[in-house]
């Protein structure tokens, strides 16, 4: 049960090295900007883990308050067994954050703190036997480390999404976390 993380670990380590090299080498424009980006994230909840891809759009100054929306869908399902049934699991999410971005004139990097509302949709697809799904919504928060690269930024994010207190009337206590990477382009 669960996804093999060895290829992803190598991929993330390679991207971190490239991010650090690029952040010192590439001059970056600093101004208030509207941005759009693509994102890849690992969604985790208890023993479930999916790979998700999606879009991010926002508006943020060089430093200070901003706003950001995201939408992620599952592209790498998890598989679980429930008795004699096997299920493909998807965890799709979307949300809206208020952000606070730090920065410095000496380094092309920044931290972005996020807080807002998110929706998490969890589905178990049993094939011909049907599917079960439920969603939850509520407060979500997280932090991103980013580096300005060219006409955009590369961000690594960790988000804590609303947890499931129940799934279709059954009491559960399942936290949902996202660990992701995003490249966003200034579109202003």
Buried (B, 14 or more C-beta within 10 A) or exposed (E): EEBEEEEBEEEBEEBBEEBEEBBEEEEBEBEEBEBEBEBBBBBBBEEBBBBBBBBBBBBBBBBEEBBBBBBBBBEBBBEBEEEEEBBBBBBBBBBBBEBBBEBEEEEBBBEBBBEBBBBBBBBBBEEEEEEBEBBBBEEBBBEBBBBBBBBBBBBBBBBBBBBBEEBEEEEBEBEBBBBBBBBBBBEE
